[in-house]
Amino acid sequence: MKRGRTGNPRPVHRGDRSLSSAADKVVAMRRLLSAAAAAAAALSLASCSFGEPPEPESGEPPNLPTPSGAPESPATFMDVVAEGLEVPWGLAFLPDGSAIVGERGGRLLQIPVAADGSVGAPEELRTVDVDDSGEGGLLGIAVSPGYAEDRSLYLYYTTGDDNRIARLDPTTDAAPEPILTGIPAAENHNGGALEFGPDGFLYAATGDAGDEEQAQDPESLAGKILRITTDGAPAAGNPDPASPVYSLGHRNVEGLAWDAAGALYATEFGQDIADEVNRIEPGANYGWPYFEGPGGDAAYEDPVVSWEPFEASCAGAVFLEDSLVTACLRGQRLWVVPFDQSGALAGEPQASVVGEFGRLRSVAMGPDGMLWVTTSNRDGRCVEERGCTPDDADDRIIRFSTSYAAQGRV
């Protein structure tokens, strides 16, 4: 994988939505080159096929491990934790094992989990005032590493003016306290992933807010991965000490996950050519809007994996041992991507639970040793022509053993 410098082959001005004709030609040519590179990569990576969607293939199931130290769960157990929800997006767990779930419309729920692993009915904690038009609303949720003492949740959500990150004490009636505002918002591409890293800092993924130039503008918070303190200040060790920007050149990142060695990976929506999994390096540029998929330009980072959107459009992500598991919307599946301990691919990505539950949004490993997954079948994108039809029980939160997922179910 390339370790390129940050760079910008043409001037970009914040807030200027026009592109020069010469720049348009550069972008168009690079997209053509990117398409050719992605097609070539597909020849060597069977999971990255292009053309009409293939029929699901049977064969060896994904090797989906149970994380070390996780409680044992039944070999092929699956149950529906909650149903009748409206686009559950954020998913995190409190120290007591209960789940915190946010619906995109602004409702914040808690799902109790008993010591024996049984779950109770979702309980509404409160409603956050959000703008849930388009792809906006209450998006990522992160639980403070010091929650037992500070009782702090962190929320990423859309207002009528911006996307923002706020701190909330769910045990009180106090309103969310914004810690970082002014993240560009739009009908589409609001990003929304929010996670605490192993270094204790808060990472947030933003979209380009429908204005691709912003992804390359270091002064804009759009199209970036941000790294901040719990008060919203730039984290120590950021590429620019005065900026929260950790990486740039992103179109729309909705999943962040760290491997056992502490390396950060992000799932990113492409436009027409390729969706990506990227290994994130501080200060690196991931090429949007100049590239989708492998670009072959030393100034930009190539993805470690790419797929055509019909089989991906992946959002939430989590590591189970050395395998990245990501939940996919349009692809209606989990992709399981094996890595070795150096961070190199250790085999072909494998698809699991293909088409069983519709569009999958968030995925997390619960303290109960189960893989928790949310569906997104009421987000307006679950349509018959894409092989998806909402039913009366949507949306759901499903949990299943890693052995169940590892069966492949294709």
N, C-alpha and C positions, 0 to 999 in steps of 0.2 A: 504494500500500500504506500502511495506516495506521501511524502511529508513536504507539501509545497508551502511557499510563502503566501501571505495574504496579498491580494492584488486586485486591480480593476483595470481592464483594458480600455475603458472609455470613461469620460467624466460623468459623474452622477450627481445630481443636485437634489437634495431633499425637497419634496413637495412638487417637483417638476415632473409631471406625468407624461410628457412628450419625449419621444426618442428621435434622434436624428436619423435620416434615411440611411446614412452610412452605418450607424450603430445597428439599425434594424437588419441590415444585410449581414453584419458580423454575427448577430444573434441567430439569424436564420441559418447561416452556414454552419455555425457551431452546433445547432440543434440537429442538422443533417448529419454532421460528423458523429454527434452523440448517438443518433439512431443507428448508424452503421456500426459503431463500437458496441452498442448494446446488443445488436443482432449477432455480432461475432462472439460476444461473451456467451450468448445463449447456446452456441454450439458446444461449449465446454462445460456448461452448467445446465443439466437437464431440467432442473426446476424452473429455469428462467426462459420458458418457451414463448414464442411470439406467433401471432396469427390468431385463428379462431380458437376459442376455448376448447381444450381437449376434454374428452370424457374422463371422469376420475379413474385412475388406475389402481388396481389392488397390488399387493406386494408386501414387503417388509414394513411393519409399522414404525413410526418414529420412535427413536430411543429417547424417551422423555424421563429423566431421572427424578427421584424424590430428593429434595435437598437434604444434606446432612443435618441431623439434629431435628428434622421436622417430625411431628407426631405421626405415628402410623395411621393409615386410613385403609378402608376396605379396598380390595384389589381392583374392582371395577365399579366403584360406587359413583353415582351421579344423582344430584337432586336439585330441584328448583328452590332457591332460597327466598326469592320474592318474585312477584309477577304483577301485572297491571300497572307498571311504572311508565313514566314519560321520559324517554331518552336518558337513562342513567349514564353519567359520563365519568365524573371523578369517583375513585374508589381507593380507600385507605383503611388502616386498622389502628384502633386504639390499643394501649398496653393491656387492657383487660380482655383483648381478643375480639371485641365487637367491631363491626364494620361501619365505616362512615361512607355514605353514598350521596352524591349530589345529582339531582336531575337538572337537565339543561335549563329548564324553566325557572330554577332558583330554589327548589325545595331541597333541604338538607335533611337526610334521614340517618338513623342509627339502627343497625340490625344486631341485636344481642346474640352472642354465641356462648352457650354454657360450657362448663368444663368437660362434659361428655361429648361435645361437638354438636349438640342439637342447637337449632337456631330458633329465635322468636320472630314475631311479626315486626316489620319495619315500624319504627316510631319517628314521627316528624319532630325534628329539633326546632326548626324555624324555617322561614323563607327569606332568601336574600333577594333584594331588588336588582334585577338584571334586565338586559335587553337580549332576548333570546331569538331575535329575528335571524334568518339565515343560519349560519353556523355558530352564532354567538350564544351567550348565556353563561350559566355556572358550569365551568369546565374543570380544570384540575383541582385536586385537593391533596394537601400534604399534612401529615401529622408531625408536630414538633418532636425532635428526638428527646427533648426534655419535657414531654407532655405531662408527666406525673407531677411536675413542679409548676410549669407555667400555663397549663391548660390551653395551649394555643394550637388552633388549626390555621392553615394557610390556604387561601382560596384564590384561584385565577378566574376572573369573570369579566363579562362584557357589560358596559353601561351604554347610555346614549352617546357618550363622548369618546370612550376609549376602552381598551382592555386594561385591567389593573390587577395587582396582587394585594390582598388584604389579610390581616391577622384577625382571628375571631376566637373568643372564648365561648364554647358552646354551652357552658354551665351557667351563663348569665344571659340577660336580655340585651346586652350592649350590642350596638351596631358594629359591623366589620370596620376595622381600622386600616385604611389604605396605607401601604408601605411603599408601593411603587405604582405610579400612575402614568398616563400618557403613552401607553403602548398602543400603536395604531390599530384601529378596529374597522371591520367592514362586514358586508354580508357573508363573505367567504374568507377563508384562510386566516383564522384567528389563532391558530396554534392551540395552546392550552395545557400542554403537559407541565406538571409541577411536581418536583420530587426533591427530597433532601439527599445530597450525595454522601458518600462515606466520609468526606472531609467536614461534614456538619453544615455546609453552606446550602442555600436553597437555589435550585436550578429551575429555570422556566423556559419553555420553548414558545416562541412567537411565530406567527405566520407573516407573510408579506402583505397581508390585508388587501390583496387584489392589485397591488402596485408593485410590480416585480423589481423596479429600480431600487426600492427601499431595502431589499435584501443585501445589496452591495454598498449601501450608504452606511458608513460606520457611525454616523451621527443619529441614525434612526434606530429605534428599538424593534422595528419590524424585520421579520425574516432572520431572526437571531436565536441563539441559545444564550440566556442570561445567567449570571452567577452572582448572587447577592447574599448579604447578611439577613438576619431575621428582622432587621430594621429597614431593609430596603437599600442599604448602601452597597457600592461595589465591593465585592469580596477581595480580601487580601490575596495577591498572587494573580489577579486578572491580567490579561495581556496589556490593557491600558488601566493603570491604577485608578483613574478617574472615571472609568466607564464600567457599567454592568455587563457589557458585551463580552462573551466568552468565545463564541464562534459566529461566523456570518455566512451569507450566501445560501440561506435556507428558504424553501418555498412554503412549507407547512409541516412542521414537526408536531406530532401528537403523542409520541412515546419516548421515554428516557429510561435507560436501565444500565446498571453497572455489573461487570463480571466480578469474579472472586478476587481478581488482582486490582480492582478499582478502576478499570478502564470503562469509559462512558460510551454507550451506543445510543443512537437515535433512529427512530423510524420516521420516514419523510414521504409525503405525498408528492409525486411528480405531476406533470400535466397530461401529456399524451403518450410519452415514450416509456418511462420507467419510474416505478416507486422504489425507494431505497432503504437500506440499512447502512448507516454511516458510523464509523468509529470516530469519536469526537476528540480533537486535539485543541488545546487552547490557542486562540489566534488564527486557527485554520479557516480557509474559505472553501465552501462546499459547492460553489459554482453556479447556483441559480442566479439569473435566468439563462446563463450561457450554456449550461449542460443539464441533461437529465441522464442518469445512468453514467457509465464510464465515459470520461471525456478525453483522457490521455494527455492532459495539459498539466505540466509540473506546477503551475501556479495554483491548482485547485486539487482538493482531495477527491479521489474516486470512492464510490461506495464499496463496501465489502460484499454486498449482495444487492441485486436489483431484479425486479419482476415487472412484467407488463401489468398495468392497473387492473385488468379483469380478474387476475388471480391474486391480487394483493390489496392495495389501499389500506395499509396496516396502521393501526393506531397504538393502543397500549402495548407495553412490552415488559418482560421480566426475565431475569436469568434464573434457571434451575441448574445448579452446578455449572457446567460449561456450555449449556445450551440456552440460546436466546429463544424465548417463546413470545410471539407477537400475534395479537388479535386483529383480524382483517375484516374490513367492512364490505367493500365490493366483492372481495374474494370469498367471503363467508366461510372462513376457516381459521385455524391456528397454523402458523408456520413455525416449525421447530428447526432452528439453525444451529448446528453443532460447531463449536470452536475448540481448538486445543488450548493448552495453558499459555501459549504465546500470543493468543488472540487471532491466530490464523484459522481459516475454515478447515474443519476436520472431516468434511463430507458434504454431500448435497443436502440442502434444506428439504424437509419433508412436510407434507401437508397432513393435518389431522382434523377430525370432526368436520369434514367438508360438507357444507350445506345442511348440517343437522339443525342449527339453531338460527339461521339467517345471518344478518350482519352482526359482527362481533366488534365491540368497541374497546373496553378496558379489560385488562388481565392483571391479576395480582396473586401472589402466594399468601394464603391466610395463615395465621398462627395455628389453625386447626390441621395444617398439613395438606390442605386442599387447594386446588387451583380455582380461583373465583373469576368469573367472566361475566361481563354485562353485554346484553344485546342492544342494538340500536335500530330496531325495526319500525319505530314510529318517528324517525327523523326526516321523513319525506323522500328518502332515497330507496326505500324497500318497495320495488315495483315489479310487476309480473314479468316485464321484458328482461329483467335481470335475475329472474328465477327466485324472487323473494316476494312473499305476501304476508303482511302482518296478520296475526290472529287476535282473538279477544284477550288472550293472556299476556300479550306483549305490552311493554318490554319486560324482560326477565333478568334476574341475576341467577346464574347457574354456578354450582361448584361441583367439581368432580376430582376424583383421585388422579394422580399423574398416570397411574396404570390404565385408567379408563381412556384418557387422552392418547396414551401411547398405542392403543389398539388401532389407531388410525381412523376407524369408522368410515372408511371410504368405500 
